Amino acid sequence: MQKTNIDLSIRLSEAYKRIPFNLRRKAREKFCEVHRCKEGTFRHKRAGTARATVLECEWMEKYGPYE
């Protein structure tokens, strides 16, 4: 696996962890809806076994659960 893929997975995971625990489910659902993936794929992207994109990382960093 390339270093860039790992960096993006870490970036996605850190952005996800910044969301309050009780609002993460909503964030996962919205992420999967917007990026057309399943929750299992989302977990793989955070773990680094599936490729995360810069666009996905930026979306998660900008996501506001209260909007």
N, C-alpha and C positions, 0 to 999 in steps of 0.2 A: 504494500500500500504506500502511496506517495505521502510525503510530509504535508503537502497542501490539503489532502483529504482529511488527515488527522486534525490539522489546524482548524478546518471548517467545522468538523464534528465537535471539537472542543468549544469553538465559538458558538455554535448552535446550542450546545448543552448548557453553557454558561448563561446565555440569554434566556433559555427556558427556566433555569433555576432562579433567575431574578424575579420571576412571576410568583406571586404568593401561592402557597401549596394548594389552597382551596379553589384557586382559579385556573390551575394548570390543565384540568380536564377540558375546560372550555377553550383554552389556548390550543390544545392538541386537536380538538375537533375542528376549530377554525383553520388551523394550519393544514390539516388533511383536506378540508374542503377547498381551500384556496389553491393548494399545490397538487390536488388530485392524487393523493396517496392514501394508503391505509395506515392505521395506527401502528401496526407492526413495522412498516417501512419507516415511520417516523422514529421509532425506537432504534432501529438499525442505523439511521442517519446520526442519531445522537451518540451511539456507541462506536461509530466509525466503520461499521461493516458495510454500509451503503454510502454512496457518495452524496454529500450535502453540497449545495451550491451557494454561491455568494448571495444570490437573490433570496434564498430561503433564510440564510443567516440574518440578512438585513431586515427581512420581514419580521422575524422573531424578535430582533432587537427593538424594532419600532412598535411592536404589538402592544396595545394598551387594552387591558381587560375591562376597563371601565368605560370604554367608548361605545 
